Amino acid sequence: MKKPHIVIVEDEPKIIHLVREVFSASGFEVSAAHNGKNALELVAMEQPDLVILDILLPGVMDGYEVAQRLHEF
């Protein structure tokens, strides 16, 4: 049986590590992206069951724009 898959979109490595540990220990497959561009690419490729999205991301695309583009999928 395939594990449920979560993508974390967060620019703080400590938060990524903490969230990854908690969800991995609970039986989830976890991937992470550090900015909006990488998040869109990762979600398009991996088609996760859930995306945990930080709103304040570095670069030109904040979390609101990422959410809007993900909604277009």
Backbone as a ProteinNet text record, in pm:
[ID]
protein_1_A
[PRIMARY]
MKKPHIVIVEDEPKIIHLVREVFSASGFEVSAAHNGKNALELVAMEQPDLVILDILLPGVMDGYEVAQRLHEF
[TERTIARY]
83.6	0	87.6	50.3	126.1	102.2	210.9	199.3	138.9	57.5	11.5	132.2	127.2	241.6	209.1	299.9	287.1	404.6	377	482.3	478.4	593.8	609.7	676.1	616.4	676.6	711.7	840.9	888.7	1034.1	1072.3	1209.8	1300.1	1245	1324.5	1361.4	1489.6	1531	1489.3	1492.1	1454.3	1307.3	1222.3	1079.9	1056.7	1125.9	1114.4	1154.2	1264.7	1313	1210.4	1155.8	1058.4	932.3	877.2	754.2	779.1	894.2	928.9	938.2	1001.6	1016.2	880.3	794.9	663.2	580.3	572.4	489.4	551.2	682	747.5	724.1	732.4	708.8	564.6	475.4	333.9	298.5	399.2	376.3	356.2	387.4	372.3	504.1	495.2	610.1	613.1	730.9	740.2	847	810.2	903.5	898.7	1002.7	1005.7	1055.3	1001	1045.8	1073.3	1173	1214.9	1163.2	1101.2	1045.3	927.7	858	738.5	763.4	868.3	898.8	923	1006.5	1034.1	909.2	824.6	700.9	611.2	593.1	508.3	562.5	693.9	755.7	737.9	761.6	752.5	609.6	513.6	374	329.9	371.9	335.7	392	513.7	577.6	524	507.2	479.3	330.7	247.5	103.6	73.1	113.2	94.5	-52.1	-76.5	-209.6	-238.3	-131.7	-146.6	-25.6	-48.6	59.8	48.5	156	163.7	245.4	182.3	239.1	260.5	384.4	417.9	373.8	322.2	277.2	393.5	486.8	599.7	718.8	725.6	833.5	929	1057.2	1151.6	1127.9	1173.8	1162.5	1039.1	1005.6	897.7	758.8	751.6	623	599	499.3	467.7	371.3	336.6	251.2	112.4	60.7	-71.6	-70.6	34.4	44.3	65.5	146.3	166.1	32	-44.7	-175.4	-267.4	-266.4	-350.6	-309.6	-180.1	-133.7	-159	-145.1	-174.8	-322	-404.8	-549.5	-582.7	-501.7	-520.9	-493.9	-419.9	-392.7	-523.5
-118.6	0	124.3	222.7	346.5	436.6	492.8	586.8	718.2	784.5	918.3	1011.8	1103.3	1189	1334.4	1400.3	1540.1	1618.1	1735.8	1828.2	1947.1	1978.7	2093.6	2204.4	2323.1	2438.4	2538.8	2547.5	2625.3	2663.4	2784.9	2829	2811.6	2775.4	2755.3	2607.8	2573.1	2432.2	2363.9	2436.2	2375.3	2334.3	2418	2384.7	2266.2	2264.9	2150.9	2023.2	2027.2	1908.9	1860.5	1952.5	1916.4	1855.4	1922.2	1872	1738.3	1725	1598.4	1484.2	1509.6	1406.4	1361	1457.6	1425	1343.3	1388.6	1318.5	1186.3	1180	1053.8	948.3	989	895.7	847.1	924.6	887.4	809.2	776.4	691.6	762.3	891.2	966.4	972.8	980.9	1015	1167.3	1227.4	1372.9	1424.8	1526.8	1598.9	1745.5	1821.1	1962.6	2048.4	2169.8	2272.7	2398.4	2475.5	2592.4	2724.2	2721.1	2843.9	2807.4	2909.5	2886.8	2813.3	2850.9	2787.5	2638.2	2603.8	2462.5	2388.3	2457	2394.2	2355.5	2445.4	2415.8	2297.8	2294.2	2184	2051.9	2054.2	1933	1879.1	1966.4	1923	1868.1	1932.3	1883.8	1744.2	1719.5	1589.5	1481.3	1513.6	1410.9	1395.3	1491.8	1483.8	1438.5	1517.2	1477.5	1478.3	1415.5	1415.3	1544.3	1610.5	1730.6	1819.9	1952.4	2050.5	2138.9	2147.5	2238.1	2357.4	2473.7	2588	2706.9	2753.1	2875.6	2994	3096.9	3213.7	3307.3	3323.3	3415	3338.9	3330.4	3259.9	3359.8	3323.9	3413.2	3415.6	3521.6	3530.4	3606.6	3593.1	3673.2	3614.6	3488.3	3421.8	3388.3	3454.9	3423.3	3304.4	3262.2	3146.2	3162.7	3285.7	3308.6	3281	3327.9	3304.2	3156.2	3089.5	2945.1	2873	2908.5	2844.6	2868	2990.2	3020.9	2935.8	2923.7	2843.4	2694.2	2647.7	2506.8	2478.9	2573.7	2557.5	2539.9	2597.7	2585.1	2443.2	2362.6	2225.1	2152.4
0	0	0	-82.2	-93.9	27.3	80.8	193	143.6	226.9	191.4	180.9	85.5	56.9	89.2	160.9	199	142.2	86.9	46.4	140.9	198.4	287.1	205.2	206.1	138.5	247.1	276.8	391.2	365.1	402.1	380.3	502.7	615.5	737.5	753.6	741.8	752.2	882.5	994.3	1122.6	1123.6	1065.1	1059.5	966.7	853.5	761.7	833.6	904.5	975.9	1078.4	1156.3	1259.3	1198.1	1098.3	1035.9	967.4	900	834.4	935.2	1048	1151.2	1205.3	1234.9	1291.3	1192.5	1068.4	970.6	925.4	912.9	876.4	983.5	1110.4	1220.4	1223.2	1162.5	1157.5	1031.1	949.9	833.7	701.2	695.1	571.6	495.4	364.8	281.5	277.2	295.4	304.6	209.5	131.6	45.5	85.4	48.7	85.7	-29.3	-34.8	-127.5	-46.7	-89.8	-13.4	-69.4	-187.1	-245	-334.9	-382.8	-462.3	-592.8	-663.1	-791.7	-773.8	-677.2	-650.9	-604	-529	-481	-597.4	-692.9	-808.4	-888.5	-908.2	-981.6	-906.8	-776.1	-695	-690.9	-671.5	-666.3	-801.7	-909.6	-1043.3	-1068.8	-1024	-1046.4	-953.4	-827.1	-727.2	-691.5	-725.6	-700	-555.9	-456.1	-316.6	-274.3	-160.6	-101.6	-24.7	23	103.6	82	78.5	73.3	196.5	272.7	387.2	339.8	333.5	264	356.6	363.2	435.6	349.3	408.1	333.6	301	394.3	374.9	317.9	185.9	117.9	54.1	40.3	-25.9	-176.8	-240.7	-385.4	-428.6	-555.3	-613.4	-590	-549.5	-534.1	-386.2	-326	-186.8	-180.8	-62	-43.4	-102.6	-102.2	-160.6	-310.6	-378.8	-522.7	-552.5	-470.9	-488.9	-474.3	-372	-351.5	-470.6	-523.2	-638.9	-760.4	-783.1	-897.4	-876.4	-753	-725.9	-748.6	-714.7	-734.8	-883.4	-970.8	-1115.3	-1165.2	-1090.2	-1129.4	-1133.2
[MASK]
+++++++++++++++++++++++++++++++++++++++++++++++++++++++++++++++++++++++++

